[in-house]
Amino acid sequence: TDRLTPIQVMSNVGAVAASDTHTLFVKTDRTLWAAGWNTLGELGDETMTQRAVAVQVATNVKTAAAGNYYSLFVRMDETLWGMGDNESGQLGFRTSDNYQNEIYPLPTRITAGVKAVAAIDSSSFFIKTDGSLWATGENWFGRLGDGTTEDRNVPVQIAANVLTKDLTDDQVQRLRDCIEKQYRVEGDLRRETMANIKRLKDIGCYRGRRHAKKLPARGQR
């Protein structure tokens, strides 16, 4: 049921991350909880079952990020973990050319020495403790910032000594303008995604029928 006014769904929450279809909560006790669609194992609970009530999936978590059908989180020991879809290498590794083999319904360790993480669509970014910025996954329009438009199956270093606290107001504004002009984010992206799903349902195509039944719609059986 859509909600027109906020309702309390959980207490003692320290941070939250959300994609179009799933949400991650980091509680003050450092446990990670997840809810929503779980089409490709993005909730990390070892299933592909949609969850209307959040389930606990990890402990000792510092921060988290939610992408399209995948999730990332950083533990207190500064290790980076991911679960869900890895078709484009957004989890930072690629072990097979078979898409069916690139689904990880359990948290999988990616790398160490990470202090911050972000995700958009199927592109992942993280800052290491030495201040270096790394990126992996889809590289539409060169969004990874590595000077190419090639998808990356393993992380590549984009910049060194990146400290957000050192950004000037002008640099922050330029980043904001770039995101607003080049990408659909937040409400606009959510509305576009839901409109596309509704269109698929209305025309009665295979993917639309799969969405209507809350089943995977990207080739899985």
C-alpha positions in Angstrom: 0.0 0.0 0.0 1.3 3.4 -1.0 1.7 5.8 2.0 0.8 9.5 1.7 2.1 10.3 5.1 5.1 8.8 7.0 4.7 5.8 9.2 7.2 4.3 11.6 8.7 1.1 10.3 11.7 0.7 12.6 13.4 2.2 15.6 17.0 2.9 16.5 18.1 3.5 12.9 21.3 5.3 12.3 21.4 5.4 8.5 19.3 4.4 5.5 19.9 3.8 1.8 17.2 3.1 -0.9 16.9 2.2 -4.5 13.7 2.2 -6.6 12.7 -1.2 -5.2 14.6 -2.0 -2.0 15.8 -0.3 1.2 18.7 -0.9 3.6 18.7 0.2 7.2 21.8 0.4 9.4 20.7 0.4 13.1 22.5 2.0 15.9 23.7 -1.4 17.1 25.4 -1.7 13.7 23.1 -4.4 12.3 22.1 -4.2 8.7 18.4 -4.8 7.8 16.8 -5.0 4.3 13.3 -4.9 2.8 11.6 -4.7 -0.6 12.1 -6.5 -3.8 14.6 -9.3 -3.8 14.5 -10.3 -7.5 18.2 -10.9 -7.8 19.2 -11.5 -4.1 19.8 -7.8 -3.4 18.5 -8.1 0.2 21.3 -10.6 1.0 19.2 -13.0 3.0 20.1 -16.1 0.8 16.7 -16.0 -0.9 15.0 -14.2 -3.8 11.8 -13.6 -1.8 10.3 -10.2 -1.6 10.2 -8.8 2.0 7.5 -6.5 3.2 9.1 -6.6 6.7 12.8 -5.9 7.1 15.1 -8.8 7.8 18.6 -8.7 9.4 21.4 -9.6 6.9 24.6 -8.5 8.5 26.3 -7.2 11.7 29.1 -4.7 12.5 28.0 -2.5 9.6 29.2 1.1 9.2 27.4 2.3 6.1 25.5 1.0 3.1 24.4 1.8 -0.4 21.6 0.5 -2.6 21.8 0.2 -6.4 19.6 -1.4 -9.0 19.0 -5.0 -7.8 22.2 -5.0 -5.7 23.5 -3.7 -2.4 26.8 -2.7 -0.9 27.9 -2.2 2.7 31.1 -1.4 4.6 31.8 -3.2 7.9 33.4 -1.6 10.9 36.6 -3.3 10.0 36.6 -1.3 6.7 35.9 -4.3 4.5 33.5 -3.8 1.6 30.7 -6.4 0.9 28.1 -6.8 -1.7 25.1 -8.9 -2.7 22.6 -9.2 -5.6 23.1 -8.6 -9.3 26.6 -8.5 -10.7 25.9 -8.6 -14.4 27.9 -5.5 -15.1 30.6 -6.1 -12.5 29.0 -3.6 -10.1 30.0 -5.8 -7.1 33.6 -5.5 -8.2 34.3 -8.9 -9.5 33.2 -11.1 -12.4 33.7 -14.8 -12.3 31.7 -15.9 -15.4 30.2 -14.8 -18.7 27.0 -16.6 -17.8 24.6 -14.0 -16.3 22.9 -16.8 -14.2 26.2 -17.2 -12.4 26.5 -13.6 -11.5 23.8 -13.4 -8.8 24.9 -13.4 -5.2 22.1 -13.8 -2.6 24.5 -13.8 0.3 26.9 -10.9 1.3 30.3 -11.5 -0.5 33.5 -9.8 0.5 34.8 -7.4 -2.2 37.9 -5.6 -0.8 39.4 -4.1 2.3 40.4 -0.6 3.4 37.2 1.1 2.5 35.6 4.0 4.4 32.7 5.2 2.1 30.6 3.7 -0.6 27.9 4.9 -3.1 25.8 3.3 -5.9 23.7 4.5 -8.8 21.9 2.3 -11.2 24.6 -0.5 -11.8 27.6 1.7 -11.1 29.5 1.5 -7.8 32.0 3.9 -6.2 34.0 3.7 -3.0 36.6 5.7 -1.2 39.5 3.9 0.4 41.1 4.9 3.7 44.1 6.4 1.8 41.7 8.8 0.1 41.7 7.2 -3.3 38.5 6.9 -5.3 37.6 3.7 -7.1 34.7 2.7 -9.4 33.3 -0.5 -11.0 30.3 -1.6 -13.0 28.3 0.1 -15.8 30.1 3.0 -17.4 27.2 4.7 -19.3 28.4 8.1 -20.8 31.7 7.6 -19.0 30.1 8.0 -15.6 32.8 6.0 -13.8 35.2 8.8 -14.6 38.0 6.6 -15.9 38.2 8.3 -19.3 36.4 5.5 -21.1 32.8 4.2 -21.6 33.7 0.6 -21.0 32.0 -1.3 -18.2 34.4 -2.4 -15.5 34.2 -5.9 -14.0 36.8 -5.1 -11.3 37.4 -1.7 -9.6 39.6 0.9 -11.2 41.2 3.8 -9.5 39.7 7.1 -10.5 41.5 9.6 -8.3 43.8 9.9 -5.3 43.4 11.8 -2.0 39.7 12.4 -2.4 38.4 14.0 0.8 34.8 15.2 0.8 35.5 17.6 3.6 38.1 19.4 1.4 35.7 20.1 -1.5 34.9 23.8 -2.1 31.4 25.1 -2.4 32.0 25.5 -6.1 33.1 21.9 -6.5 30.1 20.6 -4.6 27.8 22.7 -6.7 29.4 21.5 -9.9 28.9 17.9 -8.8 25.3 18.6 -8.0 24.7 20.3 -11.3 26.3 17.4 -13.2 24.1 14.8 -11.4 20.9 16.8 -12.0 21.6 17.4 -15.7 23.0 14.0 -16.7 21.1 11.5 -14.5 17.5 10.9 -13.3 17.7 10.5 -9.6 15.4 10.2 -6.5 11.7 10.8 -7.4 12.2 11.3 -11.1 14.0 7.9 -11.5 11.5 6.2 -9.3 8.6 7.5 -11.3 10.2 6.6 -14.6 10.9 3.0 -13.4 7.4 2.5 -12.1 5.9 3.9 -15.3 8.0 1.5 -17.4 6.9 -1.4 -15.3 3.2 -0.3 -15.6 3.6 -0.1 -19.4 5.0 -3.6 -19.5 2.1 -4.8 -17.5 -0.5 -2.9 -19.6 0.8 -4.4 -22.9 0.8 -7.9 -21.4 4.3 -8.8 -22.5 6.4 -11.6 -20.9 8.3 -9.2 -18.6 5.0 -7.4 -17.7 3.4 -10.7 -16.6 6.5 -11.6 -14.6 6.4 -8.2 -12.8 2.6 -8.6 -12.1 3.4 -11.9 -10.4 6.4 -10.4 -8.6 8.7 -12.8 -10.3 12.2 -12.1 -11.7 11.9 -10.3 -15.1 15.4 -10.3 -16.4 15.8 -13.8 -17.9 15.7 -16.0 -14.7 13.3 -18.9 -14.4 
